[in-house]
Amino acid sequence: MLINFTLAPLEKIIPWGQPGSYCLHWFGLTFGEYWIQAGEATLFEYSDHARAAGAERYCTYQVVRLYEDLMDMLPYILEPVPDALVPYISGDGAGILRSAHEAWCERADDVPDEDGLFDSADVAVMWVGKRRLDSSYLAPSANIAIWSDEEHVHIEWDNRDRQLGGSPAWSASLGSYRVSQSEFIEEMKSFHVRLMEQMAARIEQVASGQLRSEIQIDLAALAREHEQRTCSLDAALKIVPATDWQQVERAVGEILVARNGL
């Protein structure tokens, strides 16, 4: 499976709040570990160094955070990136646009906004951000991009600069993996079904009184949220982005030229 996770036992989930006012919600009940099996590479798996320093094997967080981020990305992942823009999201060239944008932003205050270059800068990088998996809640984060061409979904990672104590934080340092678009959609469906089924069972556990008595939880709200969550995948698959790729290509060109002139 591409997306893997294990929910922590109920008794090991730390509730939110202070003594006397502990609570949990659907989000918090998804606490566990997760990882992405990209061929032989395992993303969100800590390095031997990190584990020797006390890290778990895999990322530990609320599993639904990964789920939410992938659902938000899914329409854009499935929207093919034009060949002309692939060098700015893929491989060693992926940092070119990012460094150009950073350089522009650092010195933009000293440069007149001629021809709307501030807007061009935003357009030039937003499409990449929609295809980069957010893990800013981790320390350090992981650098993972997911995008597609006309046939395949590409997963690429470059964690060479993500370190703990001067050593690599993640076991997967640099690489890429691809699957067909249809296979990727099936993997997202599998992730969705497994998470929803396990959370339905978890809600039954909570309803039967298996959660510690000092933890407050609104069972009716829990059931309503679960019902809403079951619709997330269908909603994501119905979204059809309409990125103006010609505008993006113009903006990328403008920001690169502007950066060279700074």
C-alpha positions, -999 to +999 in steps of 0.1 A: +000+000+000+011+035-007-004+052+024+000+033+056-010+041+092-018+027+126-041+043+150-028+044+186-049+025+213-075+047+229-057+046+263-025+060+248-042+091+232-033+122+252-064+144+255-065+181+250-071+207+278-062+208+315-070+185+344-108+187+350-115+198+315-099+172+293-116+167+259-112+149+226-127+153+191-127+133+159-093+149+149-076+140+181-089+104+181-069+098+149-036+100+167-012+074+155+017+068+131+018+070+094+042+066+065+042+065+027+057+035+010+071+049-023+086+018-039+117+008-018+117+042+000+097+049+031+086+085+035+080+098+070+103+072+084+129+086+107+166+078+101+186+054+123+203+084+138+170+101+147+157+068+162+188+063+182+182+098+196+147+088+207+124+092+177+098+066+169+103+047+136+075+066+118+059+100+121+035+102+150+007+127+147-030+128+140-034+106+109-062+128+096-038+156+091-021+136+063-055+127+050-067+163+050-036+175+032-038+148+005-075+154+000-068+192-005-040+184-029-058+157-049-075+178-075-042+196-083-021+164-081-044+150-109-042+181-130-012+175-154+017+199-152+028+211-187+061+199-199+076+234-199+070+237-162+081+203-151+117+215-145+104+238-118+088+211-097+109+180-105+144+169-099+175+190-092+159+220-110+130+222-085+149+247-064+155+271-093+121+288-091+121+287-053+154+304-050+144+330-076+112+338-057+131+340-024+157+363-039+130+385-054+111+387-021+142+396-001+149+426-023+114+435-036+110+464-012+138+482-030+124+475-065+094+494-080+064+470-087+066+476-124+042+456-145+027+439-115+057+418-106+044+412-071+014+395-086+036+376-110+057+363-081+026+348-064+013+332-096+048+318-104+049+297-072+013+291-061+009+261-085+040+244-069+026+250-034-006+232-043+015+201-052+038+201-022+027+180+008+025+202+039+044+189+068+053+222+085+038+208+118+068+184+120+103+194+132+120+190+109+095+189+081+098+166+050+102+180+015+077+161-007+061+171-040+033+151-057+023+160-092+013+144-125+020+145-162-006+131-186-002+095-175+016+092-142+016+107-107+051+115-095+062+115-058+095+132-053+114+140-021+146+159-012+153+158+025+190+163+023+188+195+043+164+181+069+186+172+098+186+164+135+218+170+154+237+174+122+226+141+107+197+132+083+163+132+100+146+110+075+155+076+061+145+087+026+169+114+016+165+119-022+144+101-048+113+097-068+085+072-074+057+071-099+024+053-104-003+056-130-030+082-122-056+054-119-035+035-094-029+067-074-067+073-072-072+037-060-046+042-034-064+074-022-096+054-021-079+027-001-066+052+024-100+069+027-119+036+033-094+022+058-093+054+078-131+058+078-137+022+088-112+023+116-127+056+129-162+041+128-150+013+150-132+038+172-164+058+176-182+026+187-155+021+213-160+056+226-198+053+226-195+021+247-175+039+274-140+027+266-126+063+268-114+074+303-142+089+322-124+122+328-122+129+291-153+148+278-165+141+243-197+151+224-209+118+209-235+134+187-210+159+173-185+130+168-211+110+148-220+141+127-183+149+119-177+113+110-206+114+085-192+146+070-157+131+067-169+101+048-178+125+019-143+141+017-129+119-011-159+122-033-159+160-028-121+161-037-126+140-069-154+163-081-131+194-081-116+201-115-090+228-113-087+252-142-052+265-138-043+292-164-010+275-174-001+302-200-004+328-172+018+306-150+045+302-177+045+340-182+048+346-145+076+321-141+095+337-169+090+372-154+101+363-120+133+346-133+141+376-154+134+399-125+156+379-102+184+381-127+181+418-128+181+424-090 
